[in-house]
Amino acid sequence: MNAPFPESHTDPHATRKLIILDRDGVINQDSDAYIKSADEWLPLPGSLDAIAQLNKAGFRVAVATNQSGIARGYYDLDTLHSMHHKMQKMLADLGGNIDYIAYCPHGPDDNCNCRKPKPGMLLSIADKFSTSPKSVVFVGDTFSDMKAAEAAGMTFVLVKTGKGAKTYKKNAAIIEPNKVFDSLYDYVQTLLAKKI
């Protein structure tokens, strides 16, 4: 099989492949001023359709997102949950769902194990679904997403939405071109066309 999805491992109980998505810049519009409310949470074109298509094709979909805006005092956990409720409601309207959402509420100086580029969130999601990290794809738009996937032993797919175009420009020499896509929607169309 051609990339961008690794062969599944041999666990007979893990028949559904797992894809993990970064949130800001992959699913929804990003902002250097942070996404601070449910009103500011706006999906990127095609992203929710793509997730619904993954669901219908039998994939499990999880989210791993750094949310240092909580540590910085820009918004609280209730606000974060309201953003995610909006995301899930909009997905439900399309017949889609995110199976699990992991977030890191810490700041860059907190030295936690969950904040990307550390692999803690990604590994905890793989463990939750009893899935080998080697069989998981992580879709992101930043260098820290790429390093987290690498540290977790997961396949990384870069999308050019959010900070992705800049990330690719700076790191083109170390990112495989067949793992770079214009958007989450573009990646999912390519993935599903391979009839995996």
C-alpha positions as CSV (number, residue, x, y, z in Angstrom):
1,M,0.0,0.0,0.0
2,N,1.2,3.5,-0.7
3,A,1.5,6.1,2.0
4,P,-0.1,8.0,3.7
5,F,-1.4,5.3,6.0
6,P,0.7,2.6,7.5
7,E,-0.3,-1.1,7.4
8,S,-2.5,-2.0,10.3
9,H,-1.1,-4.2,13.0
10,T,-2.3,-7.7,13.6
11,D,-4.5,-7.3,16.7
12,P,-7.8,-9.0,15.6
13,H,-9.7,-6.8,18.0
14,A,-8.4,-3.5,16.5
15,T,-10.2,-3.7,13.2
16,R,-10.8,0.1,13.0
17,K,-7.9,2.3,12.2
18,L,-7.2,5.4,14.3
19,I,-6.5,8.8,13.0
20,I,-5.6,11.6,15.3
21,L,-6.1,15.3,14.3
22,D,-4.6,18.5,15.6
23,R,-7.5,21.0,16.1
24,D,-6.6,24.6,15.4
25,G,-5.4,25.0,11.8
26,V,-6.5,21.5,10.8
27,I,-10.2,21.3,11.8
28,N,-10.9,24.9,12.5
29,Q,-9.5,28.3,11.7
30,D,-6.5,29.2,13.8
31,S,-5.6,32.6,15.2
32,D,-2.3,34.0,16.6
33,A,-4.6,35.7,19.2
34,Y,-6.0,32.2,20.1
35,I,-9.5,30.8,19.7
36,K,-11.1,32.1,22.9
37,S,-14.8,31.3,22.5
38,A,-17.3,29.0,20.8
39,D,-18.2,31.9,18.6
40,E,-14.6,32.2,17.4
41,W,-14.5,28.5,16.7
42,L,-15.1,28.2,12.9
43,P,-14.5,25.1,10.9
44,L,-12.3,25.1,7.9
45,P,-14.0,24.4,4.6
46,G,-14.6,20.7,4.2
47,S,-13.0,19.6,7.5
48,L,-16.1,18.4,9.2
49,D,-17.3,16.6,6.0
50,A,-13.9,14.9,6.0
51,I,-14.3,13.7,9.6
52,A,-17.8,12.4,8.8
53,Q,-16.4,10.6,5.8
54,L,-13.7,8.9,8.0
55,N,-16.4,7.8,10.4
56,K,-18.5,6.3,7.7
57,A,-15.4,4.5,6.3
58,G,-14.9,2.9,9.7
59,F,-12.1,5.0,11.1
60,R,-11.9,6.1,14.7
61,V,-11.1,9.8,14.9
62,A,-9.5,11.5,17.9
63,V,-8.2,15.1,18.5
64,A,-4.9,16.1,20.3
65,T,-4.7,19.8,20.9
66,N,-2.4,22.2,22.8
67,Q,-4.6,24.7,24.6
68,S,-2.1,26.9,26.4
69,G,-4.8,29.7,26.3
70,I,-6.1,28.1,29.5
71,A,-2.8,28.5,31.3
72,R,-2.5,32.0,29.9
73,G,-5.9,32.9,31.3
74,Y,-7.5,33.7,27.9
75,Y,-10.4,31.3,28.5
76,D,-11.4,28.5,30.9
77,L,-12.2,24.8,30.7
78,D,-15.9,25.5,30.4
79,T,-15.2,27.6,27.3
80,L,-13.0,24.9,25.9
81,H,-15.8,22.4,26.4
82,S,-18.3,24.7,24.7
83,M,-16.0,24.9,21.7
84,H,-15.9,21.1,21.6
85,H,-19.6,20.8,22.1
86,K,-20.1,23.1,19.1
87,M,-17.7,21.0,17.0
88,Q,-19.4,17.8,17.9
89,K,-22.9,19.2,17.3
90,M,-21.8,20.4,13.8
91,L,-20.3,17.0,13.1
92,A,-23.5,15.2,14.3
93,D,-25.5,17.3,11.8
94,L,-23.3,15.7,9.1
95,G,-23.5,12.2,10.6
96,G,-20.0,12.5,12.1
97,N,-18.4,12.3,15.5
98,I,-15.0,12.6,17.2
99,D,-14.5,9.6,19.4
100,Y,-12.1,11.2,21.9
101,I,-10.6,14.7,22.5
102,A,-7.4,15.1,24.4
103,Y,-6.1,18.6,25.3
104,C,-3.1,20.0,27.1
105,P,-4.1,23.0,29.2
106,H,-0.5,23.8,30.2
107,G,1.8,26.6,29.1
108,P,5.1,26.1,27.3
109,D,7.1,26.6,30.6
110,D,5.1,24.1,32.6
111,N,7.3,21.1,31.6
112,C,4.4,18.7,31.3
113,N,4.5,15.5,29.3
114,C,1.3,16.2,27.3
115,R,2.2,19.4,25.4
116,K,3.3,18.8,21.9
117,P,6.1,18.4,20.7
118,K,6.2,15.9,23.5
119,P,4.3,12.7,22.6
120,G,2.3,12.2,25.8
121,M,-1.2,13.1,24.4
122,L,-0.7,11.0,21.2
123,L,0.6,8.0,23.2
124,S,-2.3,8.2,25.7
125,I,-4.8,8.3,22.8
126,A,-3.2,5.2,21.2
127,D,-3.3,3.5,24.6
128,K,-7.0,4.4,25.1
129,F,-7.9,2.7,21.9
130,S,-5.5,-0.3,22.5
131,T,-3.7,0.6,19.2
132,S,-0.1,0.4,18.3
133,P,1.3,3.9,17.7
134,K,3.0,2.5,14.5
135,S,-0.5,2.0,13.0
136,V,-1.7,5.6,13.7
137,V,-1.6,8.7,11.5
138,F,-1.4,12.1,13.1
139,V,-2.5,15.0,11.0
140,G,-1.2,18.4,11.9
141,D,0.0,21.8,10.6
142,T,3.0,22.7,12.8
143,F,6.6,21.6,13.3
144,S,5.7,20.7,16.9
145,D,2.9,18.4,15.6
146,M,5.5,16.7,13.3
147,K,8.0,16.3,16.2
148,A,5.3,14.8,18.5
149,A,4.3,12.3,15.8
150,E,7.9,11.4,15.3
151,A,8.5,10.9,19.1
152,A,5.3,8.8,19.3
153,G,6.4,6.6,16.4
154,M,3.3,7.6,14.4
155,T,3.0,8.5,10.7
156,F,2.7,12.3,10.3
157,V,0.6,14.0,7.6
158,L,1.0,17.7,7.1
159,V,-1.9,19.9,5.9
160,K,-1.2,23.3,4.5
161,T,-4.1,25.0,6.3
162,G,-3.4,27.0,9.5
163,K,0.4,27.2,9.9
164,G,0.9,24.3,7.5
165,A,2.1,26.2,4.4
166,K,4.7,28.0,6.4
167,T,5.7,24.8,8.2
168,Y,6.2,23.0,4.8
169,K,8.2,25.9,3.4
170,K,10.6,25.8,6.3
171,N,10.9,22.0,6.5
172,A,10.3,20.8,2.9
173,A,13.6,19.0,3.0
174,I,12.6,16.7,5.8
175,I,8.9,16.2,5.0
176,E,7.9,13.5,2.5
177,P,6.0,15.2,-0.4
178,N,3.4,12.4,-0.5
179,K,2.5,13.2,3.1
180,V,1.6,16.8,2.4
181,F,-1.9,17.9,1.5
182,D,-3.7,21.1,0.9
183,S,-6.3,20.4,3.7
184,L,-7.8,17.7,5.8
185,Y,-10.5,17.3,3.2
186,D,-7.9,16.8,0.5
187,Y,-6.0,14.2,2.6
188,V,-9.2,12.2,3.4
189,Q,-10.3,12.1,-0.3
190,T,-6.9,10.7,-1.2
191,L,-6.9,8.2,1.7
192,L,-10.4,6.9,1.0
193,A,-9.8,6.7,-2.8
194,K,-7.1,4.1,-1.9
195,K,-10.0,2.0,-0.5
196,I,-8.0,1.2,2.6
